[in-house]
Amino acid sequence: MAEAGDNERHDAIDALMEESRTFPPSEDFKANALVVGTYLYDEAAEDDEAFWARQSADLLDWAEPWDTILDWELPYSKWFTGGKLNVSYNCLDRHVLAGRGDRVAFHWEGEPGDTRTITYGDLLDEVCQFSNVLKDLGVERGDRVNIYLPMIPEAAVAMLACARIGAAHSVVFGGFSAQSLADRINDAEAKVLVTADGSYRRGSVFPLKPAADEACTNAPSIEHVVVVKRGGNDVEWVEGRDKWYHDLIDGASTECPAEPMDSEQLLFLLYTSGTTGKPKGIMHTTGGYLTHVTYTHKYVFDLHPESDVFWCTADVGWITGHSYIVYGPLSNGATQVMYEGVPNHPGNDRFWEIVEKYGVTIFYTAPTAIRTFMKWGATEPAKHDLSSLRLLGTVGEPINPEAWMWYQEHIGGGRCPIVDTWWQTETGGIMISPLPGATTTKPGSATFPLPGVSSELIDDEGKRVDVGGGYLTLTRPWPGMLRGIWGDPERYLETYWSRFEGRYFAGDGAKLDDDGYLWLLGRVDDVMNVSGHRISTTEVESALVSHPAVAEAAVVGAADATTGQAIIAYVILRGGQDVDVESLRSHVAGEIGAIAKPKMIFITPDLPKTRSGKIMRRLLRDVAEGRNIGDTTTLADESIVDELRARAAISTDD
Ligand code: PRX
């Protein structure tokens, strides 16, 4: 492979790896696929606004039609203005009214093995009851409700109840600290907090209420705390403020009309971290968002709601859970699995046991999970009959070609297409992804923008890149796009719209290969600059993971007096494997070129990750550069940092 230094063209990001394996959809898959061929792409290319309007009209029930499809005043878009609809009506009532009330909405599985089967009819009743509860607690249209819950069905109920009465929810992932929760409640000025006593994690009860209590002492806007009983653990009780969910539901009516909302009514806030410490409250509204997630869930996952069982392993506290556990799948009338706990309790095969038990047909997870499964070994999935699976998906970060191949072979049995879906909290729904019956995939590539989505790579000068590396921008508004940052319009402009005029800048680097396939290269802040060459951490990680002894790798650029930045790698080996660091360095040089050879490689038992599974490169950079570690409260396992620091201290530069 050519060294970057030989390139005449100066790419914004040097894309060095080549991947030549291709996987066209099989005849078998195509026979029943919703989309085969290019017709959706052709229709959208002709007139994207008309395309989205047709999707919305076909897929959703509108109480009142819209006057205008798109009202676009850069950087603010409004979709389907004048139209009215209710999200919870679209997710629940319309399925029940059509006679599908007995269809299972959720096969819920608790970590200890207890289960609940919830039909669309059941879910509608409980959502109506909780809507009435919220109204009784004084929640009105336009108010904000905070939700801090584990992976239990009540999380979906609470979200849908807010949508039903026009209150916006702000879900905070149950793994966040009391302080993080308080910051988010205060920013949103929420009136009500919905939480639980605790829930099961890794075999024991993980208490949630103490963090909620602590948050409330610093969050004066909260008037009521509704507590779901799940863990059965003892909790402190603030009389007058705290109420048990089951007590409130017991007395509540199952009748609650779904009032039509304006298309641009605020549906939810979801906080995401930015480059500064203060989280951003990303705003999503009603008609456009629901159109986007319903459309993408249907076509990207080739959903046949009468026969499929869909399982998205994300937590409802992240955008993936909002869009592909709650709103997209329920709007499409899908049957889903929802699981409370961790993938390795009681054994490393828990996910595969669940797939077999419920006959899961479509499985959607994150690359970090796949690499963990690789580490545990192919014997774990091999213990179960996974033949029900027909389609696999990934989301959240670039997937290394080797992890893609492993997923394809050991989970998909070589027969399932893989959809690598690129999107963000800010985009609301999937933007770049294969359509499984129509797209020939390449391992590690998210392929092409979906019909209706327009993206372009551009270089530092803002010029369009047709082949090679660049910055990923979106050039046309889309229905699920964020409507702003809650309370901070300046930051909205600055973060997404200031770097390249007239374009949404996603913050990601990507490359286009000779066939026009898009390869995501991670956040631009994850791009290293080694002797003037911008090298993606993802590519070096992929090269490391392609070594048979390596299960997972994290790469960072650390300040270096000679080369600007030096490549530092942290590597987890596969079970039972041993390898010397020098041969790993040569392996990377062989895969990518000498330019990408890591200066140092540390073998480590684990890596610091956020609770959503993203590797915390900032932290690894701090360790590599010998700095004090800042805030580690969002880490899944804080002890790993000390471990890495100890290793860095005893290492010497070779
Ligand atoms: O860097 C991209 C990465 O995740 C970022 C968005 O993170 P978040 O808002 O937490 O949403 C994650 C779930 C949608 C993106 O800017 N990302 C997400 N999906 C992919 C990805 N990177 C590469 N390939 C993907 N499929």
Boltz pocket constraint, residues with backbone or C-beta under 6 A from the ligand:
constraints:
  - pocket:
      binder: B
      contacts: [[A, 272], [A, 319], [A, 320], [A, 394], [A, 395], [A, 396], [A, 397], [A, 398], [A, 399], [A, 420], [A, 421], [A, 422], [A, 423], [A, 424], [A, 425], [A, 426], [A, 432], [A, 446], [A, 506], [A, 507], [A, 508], [A, 520], [A, 521], [A, 522], [A, 523]]
      max_distance: 6.0
